[in-house]
Amino acid sequence: MPKKTTSSVEPQEVEAPEPEAREAEYHIDVLIPGLITGWVCHNKEKEHASGTLTLSLNNNEVAKVTANMPREDLVEAGLGNGQHGFEASVNWQYFEVGANKLVLTLDGHTSVTHTFNMSQKQLMVAMQEHICMHIDDAMMQMQRNLLNALNRD
């Protein structure tokens, strides 16, 4: 079972395009190597429908999730039933130092695109966390193996 880790990397603030350019309403809450969270819903005509969200980072499809997590803030803002949240685990290796392009595609056709910058320090922290997670997993496996061996004796 993968462990959930918290990152010491600061989330990036993402600017959404102007409303007239949007095919969907969205907001990115967390954007760090390894995790992207937020919400997305169709334009006003389909605002109550949850959808399948495909995330592409730097021209690589990195995740496919259902944007249906409940969000009280969306209900309060009048965006449908509020069930448009998403959380996607994204391999940190798809992020690049400098400009990155994230494309959110909802139900295969409604897309929003934006760019954000990632520093070398942010990627180094993500790599270090990834290595530490593997070391922790290996240590736990060694402990289980040792306990199993002692219990057999």
Backbone bond lengths (Angstrom), bond angles and torsions (degrees), N, CA, C in turn:
res aa  C-N    CA-C-N  psi(-1)  N-CA   C-N-CA  omega(-1)  CA-C   N-CA-C  phi
1 M - - - 1.448 - - 1.524 108.36 -
2 P 1.339 118.31 121.25 1.450 119.93 -178.10 1.524 110.78 -66.27
3 K 1.327 114.57 142.39 1.456 120.05 178.24 1.511 108.91 -85.60
4 K 1.328 114.49 143.61 1.452 120.02 175.47 1.520 107.23 -88.84
5 T 1.308 116.89 125.34 1.455 120.41 -179.18 1.518 108.78 -113.89
6 T 1.292 115.11 154.49 1.453 119.64 173.77 1.509 107.83 -105.03
7 S 1.286 115.35 142.87 1.456 120.37 -176.10 1.516 110.31 -99.57
8 S 1.320 114.45 144.44 1.456 119.02 174.90 1.524 110.59 -90.28
9 V 1.323 117.40 4.71 1.455 122.12 178.12 1.524 108.23 -80.62
10 E 1.308 117.01 135.16 1.455 121.14 179.57 1.527 109.74 -72.29
11 P 1.356 118.57 134.27 1.464 120.63 176.10 1.522 110.78 -61.76
12 Q 1.327 115.53 148.73 1.450 121.64 178.34 1.521 109.48 -90.24
13 E 1.305 117.45 135.15 1.463 121.63 174.40 1.525 107.49 -79.20
14 V 1.318 116.86 131.18 1.456 121.78 -175.64 1.517 108.82 -114.70
15 E 1.314 117.13 129.33 1.455 122.87 178.11 1.524 108.94 -89.12
16 A 1.324 116.78 128.57 1.463 121.67 176.42 1.522 108.76 -85.15
17 P 1.349 117.11 151.64 1.460 118.91 176.83 1.536 110.49 -64.01
18 E 1.306 116.22 164.97 1.460 120.99 177.13 1.527 109.21 -59.95
19 P 1.348 119.09 147.44 1.464 122.21 -175.19 1.517 115.04 -53.10
20 E 1.336 118.80 -37.67 1.458 118.82 -177.87 1.532 112.78 -68.66
21 A 1.340 118.31 -17.76 1.457 121.16 -179.65 1.529 111.92 -91.87
22 R 1.331 118.67 -6.99 1.452 122.07 -174.36 1.518 113.08 -82.66
23 E 1.309 115.87 136.40 1.453 121.76 168.52 1.512 109.54 -94.50
24 A 1.343 116.13 -15.96 1.454 122.37 178.71 1.517 107.98 -146.73
25 E 1.318 115.44 156.27 1.453 121.09 172.90 1.522 106.59 -90.31
26 Y 1.342 117.60 140.88 1.462 119.38 -179.97 1.511 111.26 -160.06
27 H 1.318 114.89 165.56 1.459 122.37 170.82 1.521 107.79 -154.63
28 I 1.312 116.04 138.36 1.464 121.76 174.55 1.519 107.07 -99.32
29 D 1.338 117.40 121.00 1.460 122.10 179.75 1.520 111.48 -88.41
30 V 1.326 116.49 -45.81 1.469 122.40 -178.52 1.518 107.76 -129.96
31 L 1.319 115.42 131.00 1.458 121.08 177.77 1.524 107.14 -141.03
32 I 1.329 114.92 91.90 1.461 121.94 179.70 1.522 107.65 -134.98
33 P 1.320 117.84 157.02 1.464 118.85 176.63 1.523 109.78 -56.46
34 G 1.307 115.67 119.13 1.453 121.31 -179.88 1.513 114.48 108.07
35 L 1.329 119.23 -20.76 1.459 120.50 -175.16 1.524 111.70 -152.34
36 I 1.333 114.89 133.12 1.459 121.98 172.52 1.520 106.62 -131.37
37 T 1.338 117.29 125.02 1.467 121.32 176.45 1.515 109.12 -130.79
38 G 1.326 115.12 157.78 1.457 120.58 177.85 1.504 110.32 165.94
39 W 1.315 116.14 -150.35 1.454 121.44 176.66 1.525 108.97 -146.86
40 V 1.329 114.68 154.74 1.459 121.16 177.90 1.526 107.87 -154.51
41 C 1.333 116.27 139.32 1.467 120.31 174.88 1.522 108.89 -146.73
42 H 1.330 114.68 158.38 1.464 121.30 179.34 1.525 110.03 -60.18
43 N 1.310 114.68 168.52 1.460 119.06 175.82 1.526 109.39 -60.30
44 K 1.302 117.13 177.35 1.470 122.34 -170.88 1.526 114.72 -53.46
45 E 1.320 118.98 -31.40 1.458 120.15 -177.31 1.527 112.45 -66.16
46 K 1.336 118.14 -28.18 1.462 121.37 -176.33 1.526 111.40 -121.30
47 E 1.329 117.45 26.06 1.452 119.68 -169.14 1.526 114.40 -61.87
48 H 1.319 119.03 -19.51 1.459 120.12 -178.69 1.521 112.65 -86.23
49 A 1.307 118.01 -11.76 1.469 121.29 -175.57 1.528 111.36 -86.00
50 S 1.334 115.25 129.69 1.458 119.93 169.35 1.519 106.82 -79.21
51 G 1.324 117.00 163.47 1.454 117.38 -177.50 1.503 112.81 -150.98
52 T 1.333 114.45 170.17 1.454 121.69 175.62 1.521 108.10 -85.49
53 L 1.325 115.12 124.89 1.452 121.34 -176.73 1.518 109.70 -109.86
54 T 1.327 115.97 124.86 1.462 122.10 174.26 1.514 107.71 -106.06
55 L 1.336 115.97 127.46 1.459 121.48 178.32 1.517 108.45 -106.38
56 S 1.320 115.82 126.72 1.467 121.74 175.88 1.517 107.54 -119.26
57 L 1.319 115.17 131.28 1.452 121.24 -179.41 1.522 108.11 -122.40
58 N 1.324 115.86 118.87 1.464 121.52 179.91 1.527 111.42 53.41
59 N 1.333 114.99 46.95 1.473 124.37 177.14 1.522 113.69 68.20
60 N 1.336 118.58 20.08 1.464 122.91 175.45 1.521 108.45 -121.06
61 E 1.340 116.69 125.81 1.460 118.80 173.67 1.525 107.50 -68.51
62 V 1.334 116.81 119.69 1.457 120.64 -173.18 1.522 113.44 -112.94
63 A 1.326 118.06 -17.29 1.465 120.07 -179.98 1.523 109.81 -163.98
64 K 1.328 114.32 151.63 1.463 121.68 172.47 1.526 105.78 -136.24
65 V 1.329 116.79 118.53 1.459 122.60 -176.89 1.522 109.20 -135.72
66 T 1.325 115.89 165.83 1.452 120.51 172.68 1.515 108.17 -96.08
67 A 1.316 116.50 126.62 1.470 121.41 179.35 1.524 107.46 -87.24
68 N 1.344 115.63 80.14 1.464 119.71 -176.81 1.529 113.71 -139.85
69 M 1.329 117.15 14.18 1.460 119.79 178.90 1.527 109.45 -72.15
70 P 1.342 117.78 134.76 1.465 120.07 -178.35 1.523 112.45 -67.91
71 R 1.323 115.83 138.69 1.469 122.00 179.65 1.523 108.84 -138.45
72 E 1.305 115.37 113.26 1.467 121.14 179.76 1.524 111.63 -63.55
73 D 1.348 117.15 -33.89 1.459 119.74 -179.70 1.527 111.94 -62.26
74 L 1.335 117.37 -31.33 1.465 120.34 178.67 1.521 111.37 -73.74
75 V 1.344 116.60 -38.37 1.465 120.39 176.43 1.528 108.89 -61.01
76 E 1.336 116.07 -46.69 1.466 120.77 -179.49 1.529 111.62 -63.10
77 A 1.337 116.85 -30.83 1.468 120.96 179.62 1.526 112.33 -83.87
78 G 1.340 117.12 -3.70 1.457 120.33 178.80 1.509 114.41 81.44
79 L 1.347 117.51 22.07 1.466 120.36 178.18 1.525 109.75 -96.91
80 G 1.318 114.77 81.93 1.455 121.00 175.32 1.515 113.43 60.43
81 N 1.326 114.98 -144.18 1.458 121.43 -177.68 1.523 112.12 -85.53
82 G 1.323 117.74 0.55 1.457 121.89 177.26 1.511 114.97 80.42
83 Q 1.314 118.55 1.45 1.467 121.26 -176.83 1.528 110.33 -94.41
84 H 1.343 114.61 69.58 1.465 120.58 -177.06 1.522 112.95 -134.12
85 G 1.335 117.77 10.03 1.460 121.01 -178.47 1.514 112.17 -75.42
86 F 1.331 115.77 156.55 1.463 120.47 176.44 1.518 110.04 -146.00
87 E 1.319 114.49 157.63 1.460 123.07 173.48 1.517 106.66 -142.26
88 A 1.322 116.33 126.36 1.462 120.65 -177.19 1.515 110.27 -130.30
89 S 1.322 115.89 126.20 1.461 120.86 171.64 1.518 107.45 -81.34
90 V 1.318 115.61 128.41 1.467 121.04 -176.96 1.524 108.30 -129.50
91 N 1.313 116.66 124.84 1.459 121.26 178.86 1.522 109.50 -55.48
92 W 1.313 115.95 126.66 1.465 121.30 -177.26 1.529 112.58 -59.12
93 Q 1.321 117.31 -21.96 1.460 120.30 -176.85 1.529 113.18 -71.04
94 Y 1.334 118.57 -12.40 1.466 120.80 176.48 1.527 112.28 -81.10
95 F 1.334 117.12 -15.85 1.456 120.83 177.94 1.527 109.10 -79.63
96 E 1.326 116.47 149.38 1.457 121.50 -179.87 1.522 109.65 -124.07
97 V 1.325 115.69 152.59 1.456 120.00 173.42 1.527 107.29 -67.40
98 G 1.329 116.34 132.22 1.463 121.00 -179.02 1.510 110.96 96.20
99 A 1.326 116.02 -145.88 1.462 121.91 -175.46 1.529 111.40 -71.98
100 N 1.324 115.18 136.07 1.458 123.51 176.08 1.522 107.81 -128.64
101 K 1.332 116.45 147.43 1.466 121.22 -179.86 1.524 108.51 -117.52
102 L 1.331 115.27 120.46 1.457 122.14 177.75 1.516 108.72 -109.70
103 V 1.345 116.00 126.99 1.455 121.48 177.64 1.521 107.50 -117.91
104 L 1.338 116.06 125.64 1.458 122.77 175.26 1.521 107.07 -104.69
105 T 1.319 116.87 119.32 1.463 121.54 179.92 1.512 108.22 -115.02
106 L 1.318 116.40 117.95 1.456 122.57 -176.65 1.524 109.33 -100.75
107 D 1.316 115.79 121.27 1.473 123.23 179.41 1.526 113.10 55.40
108 G 1.322 115.99 34.68 1.454 121.40 172.84 1.506 116.78 77.98
109 H 1.354 118.73 -2.99 1.461 117.19 -177.21 1.521 114.54 -143.31
110 T 1.295 120.09 -30.88 1.458 121.45 -178.81 1.518 108.18 -88.96
111 S 1.318 117.24 115.75 1.462 120.97 -174.57 1.524 112.45 -124.52
112 V 1.322 114.02 149.40 1.458 121.65 168.25 1.519 106.82 -131.35
113 T 1.319 116.26 144.50 1.462 121.57 -176.56 1.517 109.17 -130.88
114 H 1.301 116.31 139.89 1.455 120.45 170.27 1.524 109.96 -152.27
115 T 1.307 114.28 161.57 1.460 120.18 178.75 1.520 109.03 -115.11
116 F 1.307 115.32 155.60 1.458 122.13 177.32 1.517 107.38 -150.03
117 N 1.307 116.51 160.02 1.457 121.46 179.86 1.522 110.70 -103.31
118 M 1.320 115.60 146.01 1.463 122.82 178.04 1.525 106.67 -128.00
119 S 1.326 115.57 131.11 1.465 119.06 -179.68 1.521 110.52 -87.99
120 Q 1.306 115.44 160.92 1.460 120.61 176.83 1.524 109.94 -62.83
121 K 1.319 117.16 -37.18 1.467 121.20 178.98 1.526 110.62 -61.38
122 Q 1.325 117.90 -43.12 1.465 120.78 179.05 1.525 111.28 -60.52
123 L 1.326 116.63 -41.45 1.461 119.71 179.86 1.530 111.33 -70.93
124 M 1.316 117.43 -35.67 1.468 120.32 177.94 1.529 110.83 -65.33
125 V 1.326 117.30 -40.67 1.469 120.94 177.09 1.528 109.71 -62.99
126 A 1.323 117.46 -43.06 1.465 120.70 178.67 1.523 111.03 -61.81
127 M 1.331 117.43 -41.66 1.462 121.25 178.72 1.526 110.08 -63.82
128 Q 1.311 117.50 -43.28 1.457 121.50 179.15 1.530 111.10 -62.28
129 E 1.318 117.45 -43.56 1.459 120.98 177.93 1.527 111.17 -62.61
130 H 1.322 116.31 -39.02 1.459 121.31 179.01 1.534 110.53 -63.90
131 I 1.305 116.54 -44.78 1.471 121.39 178.24 1.526 110.39 -62.72
132 C 1.332 117.13 -45.29 1.470 120.83 179.35 1.525 111.55 -61.61
133 M 1.331 117.19 -38.11 1.458 120.74 178.03 1.532 110.25 -61.99
134 H 1.331 117.46 -42.49 1.464 120.68 179.03 1.526 111.50 -67.15
135 I 1.316 117.47 -37.95 1.464 120.54 177.05 1.525 109.89 -64.21
136 D 1.339 117.42 -45.18 1.463 121.33 177.66 1.525 111.42 -59.49
137 D 1.329 116.84 -44.28 1.471 121.05 178.80 1.527 110.85 -61.65
138 A 1.332 117.05 -42.96 1.469 120.92 179.84 1.527 110.80 -64.92
139 M 1.322 117.28 -40.33 1.468 120.99 178.52 1.534 110.96 -64.17
140 M 1.312 117.06 -42.47 1.472 120.36 179.03 1.520 110.47 -63.89
141 Q 1.328 116.99 -40.92 1.466 120.39 178.34 1.526 110.58 -63.88
142 M 1.326 117.26 -41.32 1.472 120.73 177.55 1.526 110.58 -62.87
143 Q 1.316 118.15 -40.26 1.459 121.69 177.96 1.523 111.15 -63.53
144 R 1.339 116.55 -43.81 1.474 120.06 177.87 1.520 110.80 -61.76
145 N 1.313 116.11 -43.49 1.480 119.51 179.37 1.511 111.34 -62.82
146 L 1.320 117.61 -41.36 1.455 121.66 179.21 1.527 110.99 -65.39
147 L 1.313 117.38 -44.58 1.470 120.40 177.74 1.517 111.56 -61.98
148 N 1.330 116.85 -41.89 1.467 120.89 178.23 1.531 110.18 -61.94
149 A 1.330 117.10 -43.08 1.470 120.69 179.22 1.519 110.91 -64.49
150 L 1.336 118.04 -40.92 1.464 120.53 179.56 1.518 111.45 -68.47
151 N 1.321 118.01 -35.33 1.458 120.90 179.14 1.521 112.67 -71.41
152 R 1.316 118.37 -24.29 1.468 121.20 177.41 1.507 111.29 -76.16
153 D 1.320 116.82 -27.05 1.470 120.62 -177.67 1.484 112.84 -80.21
